[in-house]
Each structure stands twice: as C-alpha cells, then as structure tokens.
C-alpha cells in the first residue's frame, strides 16, 4: 500500500499567551497538510523535528504510523528496513 504524500501548506507555532510555554515542554508547531485530492490534515510536531527532518512550507511529507511527519524519501527508506 502506497503512503499518501501531502504538501505542507502552513506551519503555526503554539501560542501560550502571557503565561509562556510550560517548563520542560518542547516547542510544538501545528502543521497544515494538503493532499493532491484537496483533503487537508493537521499534525502537531516538535519544532526541532521539523528542522531535523528538513520539513518546511511548500515541501512534501508523509504521515508515519507513529503520527509524525517524514520526508517521503527518508520514510520509504526507513520502512524498507522493517
């Protein structure tokens, strides 16, 4: 079964208002995705993982079985070794 590839159309940082982010909580972003069918999906990701995986607005991503985003090539490579 082929994974659905999405285009990243928006990335929003969490807003904690004047209280700020709770101590010890990793910065998270809200990622809005769109499939070529027009279907949209929202995924919450650690901001650092987005940078590590080189995922940015306009790029492509696959939602892994763990609910996290992966670049299509890297995720397919990882699945081949399962």
N, C-alpha and C positions, 0 to 999 in steps of 0.2 A: 504494500500500500504506500502510495506516494504522499509525503507530508505536504500540507498546504503552505505555500510561501506567501507571506504578507509584506506589504510595503509599510515602512514606518512613516506615518504622516504627521505625528506630533509627539513631543516629549514634554511633560509638565512636571516641575519639581513640586514636592509636597509643601503645603503651606501650613505651618503650625502657629501662625499669628504671633502675638507678642510673647507667648509662653516659650517659644522656641522648640526645637526638637528634643524629645525626652532623652536623658542621658543614656548613653550606651546603644542607642538605636542608630542603625546605619541609615544614611541618606537614601531615600527611595524616590523613584520617578514613576509617573503614570505614563505608559506608552500606548498611544492610539495606533492601531494597525488597520490596514485595509487590504482585502484580498482582491484579485482581479475580477471577482464576481460582484464586487461592491460591498460585500459583507465586512463589517467592522468589528473589532475586538479590542478590549482594553486589558493590558497586563501590567502589574506592578513589578518593578525590578529594582534591585540595588543599583544606585547610580554608578558605583565603581565597576560593577559587572558590565554595564553598558559600555564603559570606556575600554575595559579589558577585552571585550568581545568585538570592539570596534563597530558598535551598532549606533547609528545616528539617523536623523531625519532624512528621508529620501532613500535610505538603504533598505535592503531586504532582510527578512528574518523568518525563522521557523519557530513555532511554539513547541518546545520539547515535552516529553512525557511528564517531566517534573514541573511543567507550567512556566518555565523560564524561557527566555529568548536566546536563540543561537543564530549565527550567520549560517546560511544554507549549506555552504561547503564544509564548514567545521562540524556541524551537527551530523551530516551524512557520513563524514569520516569517522566520527565517534561511534555511530550506530553500527558501522561495518565491523567494529571490534567487539561487539557484544556477544 
